[in-house]
């Protein structure tokens, strides 16, 4: 009965959203409902959260359709683009700190070069830059190996992510949206 109510409430969405996301939302609701614990409080909490989310999502979709995406509630919006993992912010800060340190070191090198006699400065310039470049490559390789090691230990590498991925045919014919399995296929 709850699935029927959910399908009826999906009709509150604009037609384009309903046709694009309706079957997926129905299958996710069906899977989440089947994984519910038998406790009554858990069921009440689940249905309240799902139905309130469905109603607020339908309202948001209609407001977006009328006025454009002016209300910045990213939590409730359905988006197709890929989001970056949270670790990206940390890694970008590390890269920024590395760039600031590199600029500071470059300023020190320029000051050191200006204080040397002209013949010494021209002889040591290419050697110093070559050593700095080699050191940067080694540090980059060590950082990349460490990052890959952490991701491998957490089982988050591309190899692990693609391991359980279904092909289009598996998803289409054996997945959650089989023909006749959705509330939109009823007549």
URURLIN-V235174 format. One record per residue. RES is the residue in one letter. SS is DSSP state (h for helix, s for strand, l for the rest). PSI is psi in whole degrees, -180 to 180 (999 if undefined). OMEGA is omega as a letter, one per 30 degrees, with the letter a starting at -180 (NA if undefined). Layout:
res:RES ss:SS psi:PSI omega:OMEGA
res:RES ss:SS psi:PSI omega:OMEGA
//
This chain:
res:X ss:l psi:-39 omega:a
res:X ss:h psi:-36 omega:l
res:X ss:h psi:-37 omega:l
res:X ss:h psi:-44 omega:l
res:X ss:h psi:-42 omega:l
res:X ss:h psi:-44 omega:l
res:X ss:h psi:-38 omega:l
res:X ss:h psi:-39 omega:l
res:X ss:h psi:-26 omega:l
res:X ss:h psi:-23 omega:l
res:X ss:l psi:-12 omega:l
res:X ss:l psi:-21 omega:l
res:X ss:l psi:154 omega:l
res:X ss:l psi:154 omega:a
res:X ss:h psi:-40 omega:a
res:X ss:h psi:-42 omega:l
res:X ss:h psi:-40 omega:a
res:X ss:h psi:-42 omega:a
res:X ss:h psi:-31 omega:a
res:X ss:h psi:-41 omega:a
res:X ss:h psi:-8 omega:a
res:X ss:h psi:-49 omega:a
res:X ss:h psi:-40 omega:l
res:X ss:h psi:-42 omega:l
res:X ss:h psi:-39 omega:l
res:X ss:h psi:-44 omega:a
res:X ss:h psi:-37 omega:l
res:X ss:h psi:-41 omega:l
res:X ss:h psi:-43 omega:a
res:X ss:h psi:-44 omega:l
res:X ss:h psi:-42 omega:a
res:X ss:h psi:-36 omega:l
res:X ss:h psi:-36 omega:l
res:X ss:h psi:-21 omega:a
res:X ss:l psi:7 omega:a
res:X ss:l psi:143 omega:l
res:X ss:l psi:159 omega:a
res:X ss:l psi:-7 omega:a
res:X ss:l psi:138 omega:a
res:X ss:h psi:-39 omega:a
res:X ss:h psi:-39 omega:l
res:X ss:h psi:-40 omega:l
res:X ss:h psi:-43 omega:l
res:X ss:h psi:-45 omega:l
res:X ss:h psi:-43 omega:a
res:X ss:h psi:-51 omega:a
res:X ss:h psi:-38 omega:l
res:X ss:h psi:-47 omega:a
res:X ss:h psi:-43 omega:a
res:X ss:h psi:-45 omega:a
res:X ss:h psi:-38 omega:l
res:X ss:h psi:-40 omega:l
res:X ss:h psi:-38 omega:l
res:X ss:h psi:-44 omega:l
res:X ss:h psi:-44 omega:l
res:X ss:h psi:-34 omega:l
res:X ss:h psi:-39 omega:l
res:X ss:h psi:-42 omega:l
res:X ss:h psi:-44 omega:l
res:X ss:h psi:-42 omega:a
res:X ss:h psi:-40 omega:l
res:X ss:h psi:-40 omega:l
res:X ss:h psi:-40 omega:l
res:X ss:h psi:-37 omega:a
res:X ss:h psi:-37 omega:a
res:X ss:h psi:-47 omega:a
res:X ss:h psi:-3 omega:a
res:X ss:l psi:171 omega:a
res:X ss:l psi:75 omega:a
res:X ss:l psi:-22 omega:a
res:X ss:l psi:114 omega:a
res:X ss:l psi:68 omega:l
res:X ss:l psi:78 omega:a
res:X ss:l psi:-26 omega:a
res:X ss:l psi:-34 omega:a
res:X ss:l psi:-6 omega:a
res:X ss:l psi:143 omega:l
res:X ss:l psi:120 omega:a
res:X ss:l psi:147 omega:a
res:X ss:l psi:-20 omega:a
res:X ss:l psi:159 omega:a
res:X ss:l psi:137 omega:l
res:X ss:l psi:147 omega:l
res:X ss:l psi:148 omega:l
res:X ss:l psi:161 omega:a
res:X ss:l psi:-26 omega:a
res:X ss:h psi:-18 omega:a
res:X ss:h psi:-39 omega:l
res:X ss:h psi:-45 omega:l
res:X ss:h psi:-45 omega:a
res:X ss:h psi:-36 omega:l
res:X ss:h psi:-38 omega:l
res:X ss:h psi:-39 omega:l
res:X ss:h psi:-42 omega:l
res:X ss:h psi:-42 omega:l
res:X ss:h psi:-43 omega:l
res:X ss:h psi:-40 omega:l
res:X ss:h psi:-40 omega:l
res:X ss:h psi:-41 omega:l
res:X ss:h psi:-43 omega:l
res:X ss:h psi:-40 omega:l
res:X ss:h psi:-40 omega:l
res:X ss:h psi:-42 omega:l
res:X ss:h psi:-43 omega:l
res:X ss:h psi:-39 omega:l
res:X ss:h psi:-39 omega:l
res:X ss:h psi:-39 omega:l
res:X ss:h psi:-39 omega:l
res:X ss:h psi:-42 omega:l
res:X ss:h psi:-43 omega:l
res:X ss:h psi:-40 omega:l
res:X ss:h psi:-41 omega:a
res:X ss:h psi:-36 omega:l
res:X ss:h psi:-26 omega:a
res:X ss:h psi:-13 omega:l
res:X ss:l psi:158 omega:l
res:X ss:l psi:151 omega:a
res:X ss:h psi:-40 omega:a
res:X ss:h psi:-40 omega:a
res:X ss:h psi:-41 omega:a
res:X ss:h psi:-40 omega:a
res:X ss:h psi:-28 omega:l
res:X ss:h psi:-39 omega:a
res:X ss:h psi:-16 omega:a
res:X ss:h psi:-57 omega:a
res:X ss:h psi:-35 omega:l
res:X ss:h psi:-44 omega:a
res:X ss:h psi:-45 omega:l
res:X ss:h psi:-38 omega:l
res:X ss:h psi:-43 omega:l
res:X ss:h psi:-41 omega:l
res:X ss:h psi:-41 omega:l
res:X ss:h psi:-43 omega:l
res:X ss:h psi:-42 omega:l
res:X ss:h psi:-41 omega:l
res:X ss:h psi:-41 omega:l
res:X ss:h psi:-42 omega:l
res:X ss:h psi:-45 omega:l
res:X ss:h psi:-39 omega:l
res:X ss:h psi:-41 omega:l
res:X ss:h psi:-41 omega:l
res:X ss:h psi:-43 omega:l
res:X ss:h psi:-41 omega:l
res:X ss:h psi:-42 omega:l
res:X ss:h psi:-40 omega:l
res:X ss:h psi:-43 omega:l
res:X ss:h psi:-42 omega:l
res:X ss:h psi:-38 omega:l
res:X ss:h psi:-42 omega:l
res:X ss:h psi:-46 omega:l
res:X ss:h psi:-38 omega:l
res:X ss:h psi:-40 omega:l
res:X ss:h psi:-34 omega:l
res:X ss:l psi:-2 omega:a
res:X ss:l psi:45 omega:a
res:X ss:l psi:14 omega:l
res:X ss:l psi:168 omega:l
res:X ss:h psi:-34 omega:l
res:X ss:h psi:-42 omega:a
res:X ss:h psi:-36 omega:a
res:X ss:h psi:-39 omega:a
res:X ss:h psi:-11 omega:a
res:X ss:h psi:-43 omega:a
res:X ss:l psi:12 omega:a
res:X ss:l psi:136 omega:l
res:X ss:l psi:147 omega:l
res:X ss:l psi:171 omega:a
res:X ss:h psi:-44 omega:a
res:X ss:h psi:-42 omega:l
res:X ss:h psi:-43 omega:a
res:X ss:h psi:-41 omega:a
res:X ss:h psi:-43 omega:a
res:X ss:h psi:-26 omega:a
res:X ss:h psi:0 omega:a
res:X ss:l psi:-168 omega:a
res:X ss:l psi:-15 omega:a
res:X ss:l psi:58 omega:l
res:X ss:l psi:151 omega:l
res:X ss:l psi:133 omega:a
res:X ss:l psi:0 omega:a
res:X ss:l psi:0 omega:a
res:X ss:l psi:155 omega:l
res:X ss:l psi:-12 omega:l
res:X ss:l psi:-12 omega:a
res:X ss:l psi:-9 omega:a
res:X ss:l psi:153 omega:a
res:X ss:l psi:999 omega:NA
//
